[in-house]
Amino acid sequence: MQVTELLRQQLVQSFPIPISHYFVIDSFPLPVCKFGRARYCRSFRAEGANYGRCPSQKETYFGFKVHALITLEGYVSAFEITPASVDDREGLRDFAGNHLNLVILGDKGYTGETLYEDMQNKGICLMSLKPSNYKKNWPTEIRRLIFRFRRRVETVFSQLSEQLNAERVLAKSLQGLCTRLQNKVLGHNLCITFNSIFLAPL
């Protein structure tokens, strides 16, 4: 993992990384076994793996959750692995300590007056989609912009999953899992960097 981190630092120093002050936050599931085998699975249980719900796939799984902070250009600025049951808002709070003066776009999993106040106190403007019956909802034009820009994170997660097999767990330890995912993210960021250099689309 240390080698990968050194490569990431060298990447930031040597190439024009496409980073703005606008980010998108989201998470994706990282199951460590088939759901039917979860009760018998011993791998990662002592390291925090547990049951979580994936709203987009409408299913329960056993394993971890990956929270990611991504620029509008598709560069993965930060990520972390938590137990599957951890609320998405806690992932945002973890990122907020190291990222200031940003605008972060999120889905309906990042709502709540307390969360908005916490982000404001940290100098972060959180703009998340809200339920249709929410009293203080965004104007229609703003909701459309948030929805459109949030599609970037769906593209990034799709590339990590389909091209780099990020959701396929082959590691036998949490450290191995983290190292493998870090390598996948580094590979993705390299592609984003080269695309920006050669002006190629994501």
Secondary structure, DSSP 8 states (H G I E B T S, - for coil): -HHHHHHHHHHHHHS-----SEEEEEEEEEESS-GGGGGG--TTGGGT-EEEEETTTTEEEEEEEEEEEEETTS-EEEEEEEETTS-HHHHHHHHHTT--S-EEEE-GGG--HHHHHHHHHTT-EEEE---TT-TT---HHHHHHHHHHHHHHHHHHHHHHHTT-TT----SSHHHHHHHHHHHHHHHHHHHHHHHHTT---
